[in-house]
Structure formats: structure tokens, C-alpha cells
Amino acid sequence: MDQPTSPFSKQQLLPQEEKLEVLQQKGELYIGIPKESQYQEKRICLTPDAVGAIVAHGHKVLIEAGAGEGASFSDLDYTNAGARITRDTKKVFGCPIILKVEPPTLSEVEFINPQSTIISALQIKTRNKQYFETLAKKRITAVAFEYIRDDDGKYPAVRSLSEIAGISSVLIAAEIMAADQGNGMMFGNISGVPPVEVVILGAGTVGEYAARSALGLGANVKIFDNSITKLRHIQTNLNRPLYTSTLQPKNLLKALKRCDVAIGAVRGKDRSPILVSQTMVENMKKGSVIIDVSIDMGGCFETSELTTHNKPTYTKFGVIHYAVPNIPARYPKTSSVSISNIFTPYLLKIGEEGGLENSLRFDKGLRNGLYMYHGILTNRMVGEWFGMKFSDINFLIF
């Protein structure tokens, strides 16, 4: 009698090893938020609502007393959201994860425990070599939120703060023009009154939101940029035809002579290019206003000099200059909510994935923000800027 043929091969009939699904282990985060010590910095990384969401996921948040007051968030708001409040600065910096808006100072780094994680801005122009050497000695992991990319390859933190800076530039110009030193003109399309003329240098995010605000108030807007793509993009986003031009000196000088407000929003690699010379400023109308948003990178007006929120303006050649480098800090609550919206999903994701190590392994955008990994410098730009040895993070994380 013939043996029945088996539908399985001999190999398939051999005992197979069992493969079990490996679940990701969730991690409990212990986050410290110190009070910002930088001059005129009133922002905070997490709002009470964000703290509530993070605590609800089983994480702990320790906040230094008064950290949110500058942004109109009280200690009671944070306590009600589930955070713990302390007056001990060292205790906050002793947390495994530290959240800050400004990068920590060298004296603050001394309080940080070895192998801790810092998530803050980097502000490479304000750093020095000693800062990175101190982080390296403590084997600290550090992430710069302005370098974190989203799924579209954009920088969400930079974009949010640029939107605020763009809108602010127009609001500030409107205030200055109405003040005693201004020319007494109002932003607005009043029947029978010629509208305010605004010149915007740069068609990026700052330029787009400045244009949006100025147009909303009824101003005539002229935008200059050397990128035709950006100029086309801004017209599409604003959904209306605008006066746009490449940066031709003759056209720019003509526009500056007629304008009431000039907004500089041009970035560069090392510093902003100077697009408006002293002679051009001398030809501007008396009482007109310059808002140099690019001042944090040197400024794009030759006559720009750094100012502060306490004394934000000065007059040169009859033109009022506003050159405060940290414009979003003027609106600390809006800026804090904006930053918090970026931080919160990342923190929840880090917790879900079992810690920063795993998140860095799977999230390319977050990895882009990393500049120190257990004391090893991983950012090429920082390495080249300060002449320090750096390593590719892809070779360090497996």
C-alpha cells in the first residue's frame, strides 16, 4: 500500500524555534525644569497643560519655584497639573532629564549629574569651547531643539519662533510709529489716507508672517529676496499678488526712500549679509522705522546695533532702529505655549519607547538635534566651528 504523500517538506516538519514578539519597555521619565537665569528670558519649556499630560502618562516633573511666572503660569498651576515644586536649584539640575529654553551656563552645568540629558536651545554663536568640554567631562547627552527636524524635514521650533518674530515685527513697528518718537502714522487702510509702506527683506518664515500681519492691517508691502522660489512661495501662501523683487540695489533704494517701515529678516551661514548700507539708511524718511529681526546673526542693516527689551530703540540719521535679538521673549506666554507644543509629543514618545536611547535609534529627526552623546561631540558644525573632534552618531547608535 502506497504511503500518503505529506503536504509538508522534510525541512518544514523539523521542530522550529519559537519566535516571541518583543514588547518595547516603557520608561518612566524624571524631568527637571529650572527657572531661566538668562537676562530678560521669561519663557518656560512646558505649560501646566503639557505637564498634566506628561504626569498622566506616569512621568515625574520637578519645577523650580517661580519658573513659569514670567509667562503668567503660577506654581499653583503646575502643582494642580501634578508637578512638584522646589526652591532648591541644585535639586532641579540633579534630575536625569533637564528641560531649558536657553542653554545652561557653565555654573549651572556644575550642578548637573554625570550621564544626564539636557534638552534646550544650543545658540552656537553664544557658546565657547569650554562649554562643550565641560559637557564631555560629565558624559552628558545634549539635544538642541532648534535642530530637531519633523517628518517633512523642517525645523518645527525654528518655524514656530520665526512665526512669532514675523508677527511681532509688525506689531512693534506699529507701536513705535504711534509713540512720541514715531511719525504718528497708524497701520491701517483708512479711507482717503495713503496706507503705510512696508519693505520686507527676506521671504522666509519671518518675512511671510510679517507680510501677512502688515497686509492684515492694511499696509502696502514690498518683499525682496534673491530666491525666486521663495518669492513665488510667499505669494502662493498669502494667496494674493504682491510687489516682489530680487535684491537689486536700485529697486531696493527706491523702495526704502518711500517706506515707513523696513523689516530685516535675512539669515546667513555665519552671519546675516548686510543688504542695506549706511547711505541707504541716510536716504530713508525721517521718523521711519527699522526692525532688524536678523540682529541675532549680526543684522542686515549696516547701522544696526544690539539693543535690549528694556531700551529697545535708538535713532540714527533720523531713522528709529529696533534691534533686540530675542523678539519672541517679548511675548513669553505665546512663545512658551509654542515651545511646549513641540516638546510634549517628543517627551511622551521618549517615554513610550523606553528612553532617549531608543528614540534616537528610530527617530532620524530627533537624532538631527543631538550634539553630545554620552560626552562625545556628534555635531559636525560645532566640531568645525570650535576645532573639536566629532563623531558620526550613526556609528555610535546601533
C-alpha positions in Angstrom: 0.0 0.0 0.0 1.4 3.4 -1.0 2.3 5.8 1.8 0.2 9.1 1.6 2.4 12.0 0.4 2.7 14.8 3.0 1.9 18.3 2.0 5.0 19.5 4.1 8.6 19.1 3.1 11.1 17.3 5.4 12.6 20.7 6.4 9.2 22.1 7.4 8.4 19.0 9.6 11.6 19.6 11.7 11.0 21.4 15.1 11.2 25.2 14.6 12.4 27.7 17.2 9.6 29.7 18.6 9.7 33.5 17.9 8.1 35.7 20.5 7.1 39.3 19.9 9.4 41.6 22.0 7.4 44.4 23.5 9.1 47.8 23.9 9.6 48.5 27.6 8.0 51.9 28.6 10.3 54.1 30.6 9.5 56.5 33.5 10.9 60.0 32.8 12.1 62.3 35.6 12.2 65.8 34.2 13.6 68.9 35.8 12.7 72.4 34.7 14.8 75.1 36.3 14.0 78.8 36.3 15.6 80.6 33.4 18.6 82.7 34.6 19.4 84.5 31.3 18.7 88.2 31.3 15.1 89.1 30.1 14.3 85.4 29.5 10.8 84.7 30.8 9.8 81.6 28.8 9.4 78.1 30.1 9.5 74.8 28.2 6.3 73.2 29.4 2.8 74.8 30.1 0.7 73.4 33.0 -1.5 71.5 30.5 1.6 69.9 29.0 2.8 68.9 32.5 -0.6 67.4 33.2 -0.4 65.2 30.0 3.1 64.1 30.9 2.3 63.3 34.5 -0.8 61.4 33.4 1.5 59.1 31.4 3.3 58.1 34.6 6.3 60.5 34.4 7.5 62.9 37.1 8.2 66.6 36.7 10.1 68.8 39.1 9.9 72.6 38.6 11.9 75.3 40.3 9.7 77.7 42.2 8.7 80.8 40.0 9.9 79.2 36.8 6.6 79.9 35.0 5.8 83.3 36.5 7.3 85.3 33.6 4.9 83.5 31.2 1.9 84.0 33.6 1.9 80.4 34.9 1.9 80.2 38.7 3.4 77.5 40.9 -0.1 76.5 41.9 -1.0 75.9 38.2 1.9 73.4 38.0 1.1 71.8 41.3 -2.5 71.3 40.2 -1.2 69.7 37.0 0.8 67.1 39.0 4.3 68.7 39.1 6.4 69.0 42.2 7.8 72.5 43.1 11.1 73.1 44.8 13.2 76.1 45.7 16.4 74.1 45.5 18.0 74.9 42.2 20.6 72.1 42.6 17.8 69.5 43.1 16.2 70.5 39.8 19.5 70.3 37.9 20.0 66.9 39.5 17.1 65.3 37.5 18.1 62.8 34.8 16.4 65.0 32.1 16.7 68.8 32.2 14.5 71.0 30.0 15.5 74.6 29.4 14.8 77.3 26.8 18.3 78.9 27.0 21.4 76.6 27.1 22.7 76.1 30.7 25.5 78.3 31.9 28.8 76.8 32.9 27.9 77.3 36.6 24.6 75.5 36.0 26.4 72.6 34.3 28.3 72.1 37.5 25.0 71.2 39.2 24.2 68.5 36.6 24.9 64.9 37.4 27.1 62.8 35.1 25.3 60.9 32.3 22.3 63.3 32.5 20.3 64.6 29.4 19.9 68.2 28.5 17.2 69.4 26.0 17.5 73.1 25.3 18.5 75.6 22.6 22.1 75.5 21.6 22.7 79.0 20.3 26.1 78.2 18.9 27.1 81.8 18.5 26.9 82.4 22.3 28.8 79.2 23.2 32.5 78.6 23.7 34.8 75.6 23.5 34.9 75.3 27.3 31.1 74.7 27.4 31.4 71.6 25.2 34.5 70.3 27.1 32.6 70.6 30.4 29.7 68.6 28.9 32.1 66.0 27.6 33.8 65.6 31.1 30.4 64.8 32.6 29.5 62.4 29.7 26.3 64.4 29.2 23.8 63.7 26.3 22.5 67.0 24.9 19.8 67.8 22.3 19.4 71.2 20.7 15.6 71.8 20.0 16.3 74.2 17.2 18.0 71.5 15.2 15.2 68.8 15.6 13.6 68.0 12.3 10.0 66.9 11.7 8.8 64.2 9.3 8.8 66.8 6.4 12.5 67.7 7.1 11.5 71.1 8.5 12.7 72.6 11.9 9.4 73.0 13.9 11.0 75.0 16.8 12.7 77.5 14.4 9.5 77.8 12.4 7.3 78.5 15.4 9.6 81.2 16.8 10.0 82.7 13.4 6.2 83.0 13.0 6.1 84.9 16.4 9.1 87.1 15.3 7.4 87.9 12.0 4.1 88.9 13.5 5.9 90.8 16.4 8.0 92.9 14.0 4.8 94.5 12.6 3.2 94.9 16.0 6.4 96.5 17.4 6.6 98.9 14.3 3.0 99.9 14.8 3.8 100.8 18.5 6.9 102.7 17.7 5.2 104.8 15.0 2.4 105.7 17.4 4.8 106.6 20.2 6.2 110.1 20.9 9.4 109.5 18.9 7.5 108.0 15.9 6.0 109.8 12.9 2.4 109.5 14.3 1.2 107.2 11.5 -1.1 104.3 12.1 -1.1 100.9 10.4 -4.5 100.7 8.7 -6.3 101.3 5.5 -8.2 104.4 6.4 -10.5 105.9 3.7 -8.7 108.8 2.0 -5.4 108.3 3.8 -2.4 106.7 2.0 -1.5 103.4 3.6 1.8 102.7 5.4 4.5 101.5 3.1 6.4 98.4 4.4 9.6 96.9 2.9 10.5 93.3 4.0 13.9 91.9 3.3 13.7 88.1 3.2 10.9 85.8 2.0 11.3 83.1 4.6 9.0 82.3 7.5 9.7 85.6 9.3 9.1 87.6 6.1 6.0 85.6 5.3 4.3 86.3 8.7 5.5 89.9 8.8 3.8 90.4 5.4 0.7 88.5 6.5 0.3 90.8 9.5 1.2 94.0 7.6 -1.4 93.2 4.9 -4.0 92.4 7.5 -3.5 95.9 9.0 -3.9 97.4 5.5 -0.3 98.3 4.7 1.3 98.3 1.2 4.0 95.6 1.3 7.1 95.1 -0.9 9.2 91.9 -0.4 12.8 91.5 -1.5 14.7 88.2 -1.7 17.3 86.7 -4.1 15.3 83.4 -4.2 12.7 83.4 -6.9 11.3 80.2 -5.5 10.8 81.8 -2.0 9.1 84.9 -3.6 6.8 82.6 -5.6 6.1 80.5 -2.5 5.2 83.6 -0.4 2.7 84.8 -3.0 1.1 81.4 -3.1 0.9 81.2 0.7 -0.6 84.7 1.1 -2.9 83.9 -1.8 -2.6 87.4 -3.4 -0.3 89.2 -5.9 2.4 91.3 -4.1 5.3 93.5 -5.1 8.3 91.2 -5.1 11.8 91.8 -6.3 15.2 90.3 -6.2 17.8 92.3 -4.2 18.7 94.9 -6.9 20.3 97.9 -5.2 18.4 100.4 -7.5 15.0 98.9 -6.7 15.8 98.5 -3.0 17.0 102.1 -2.6 13.8 103.4 -4.3 11.6 101.3 -2.0 13.5 102.3 1.1 13.2 106.0 0.3 9.4 105.7 0.2 8.8 103.3 3.0 7.7 103.9 6.6 8.8 100.6 8.0 11.7 98.3 6.9 11.9 94.8 8.3 15.2 92.8 8.0 14.6 89.0 8.1 17.5 87.6 6.1 19.7 84.8 7.5 23.2 83.7 6.5 25.5 80.8 7.3 27.9 82.6 9.7 26.2 86.0 9.9 23.4 87.8 8.1 24.5 89.6 4.9 24.4 93.4 5.1 21.9 94.4 2.5 21.2 98.0 3.5 24.2 100.3 3.6 24.5 103.4 5.8 24.0 105.6 2.7 20.6 103.8 2.1 19.6 104.5 5.7 20.5 108.2 5.3 18.2 108.4 2.4 15.2 107.0 4.3 12.4 109.2 5.6 12.8 110.9 9.0 10.7 109.1 11.6 10.7 105.9 9.6 11.3 102.6 11.5 13.8 99.8 11.0 13.1 96.4 12.7 16.2 94.2 12.3 15.0 90.7 13.2 18.4 89.3 11.9 20.3 91.2 14.6 21.0 87.8 16.5 23.2 87.0 13.4 24.8 90.4 13.1 21.9 92.2 11.4 21.3 93.1 7.7 21.3 96.9 8.2 24.8 98.4 8.4 23.5 100.9 11.0 22.1 98.2 13.4 23.4 98.0 16.9 22.3 95.4 19.5 19.6 96.7 21.9 17.6 95.1 24.8 13.9 94.8 25.7 14.5 97.5 28.4 15.8 100.0 25.9 14.8 98.6 22.5 15.2 101.6 20.2 17.7 104.3 19.2 17.7 106.9 16.5 20.4 107.2 13.8 20.1 109.6 10.8 16.6 110.4 11.8 15.5 106.7 11.5 14.3 104.8 14.5 16.1 101.4 14.9 14.8 98.4 16.8 17.4 95.7 17.2 16.5 93.3 20.0 17.9 89.8 19.3 15.3 87.7 21.2 12.0 89.2 19.9 9.8 86.1 20.9 10.8 86.6 24.5 8.7 89.8 24.4 5.6 87.5 24.3 6.7 84.9 26.8 3.3 83.2 27.2 2.7 82.7 23.4 6.3 81.6 23.0 6.1 79.1 25.9 2.9 77.5 24.6 4.6 77.2 21.1 7.7 75.6 22.6 5.6 73.4 24.8 3.7 72.1 21.8 7.0 70.9 20.3 8.5 69.4 23.5 5.4 67.5 24.7 5.0 64.9 21.9 8.7 64.2 21.9 8.8 63.6 25.7 5.7 61.3 25.5 7.3 59.4 22.6 10.6 59.1 24.5 8.7 57.6 27.5 6.7 55.2 25.2 9.9 54.0 23.5 11.7 53.3 26.8 14.1 56.3 26.9 16.0 58.7 24.8 18.4 56.0 23.6 15.7 54.1 21.8 14.1 57.3 20.4 17.4 58.4 18.9 17.7 54.9 17.3 14.4 55.2 15.5 13.8 58.9 15.0 16.1 60.5 12.5 14.7 64.0 13.1 15.4 63.8 16.8 18.8 62.4 16.1 19.5 65.5 14.0 19.1 67.7 17.1 21.7 65.7 19.1 25.1 67.4 19.6 26.5 65.5 22.5 26.1 61.7 23.1 27.5 60.5 26.5 30.1 63.2 26.3 31.0 62.6 22.6 30.5 65.5 20.3 28.3 64.4 17.4 27.6 67.7 15.6 29.8 68.4 12.6 29.0 72.2 12.7 30.0 72.5 16.3 33.2 70.5 15.7 34.3 72.6 12.8 33.3 75.9 14.5 35.4 75.3 17.6 38.1 73.0 16.1 37.0 70.0 18.1 36.9 66.3 17.2 33.4 64.9 16.5 32.0 61.5 15.7 29.1 60.4 13.4 26.1 59.5 15.7 25.2 56.7 13.2 28.3 54.8 14.2 27.6 55.2 18.0 23.9 54.1 18.0 23.2 50.5 16.8 
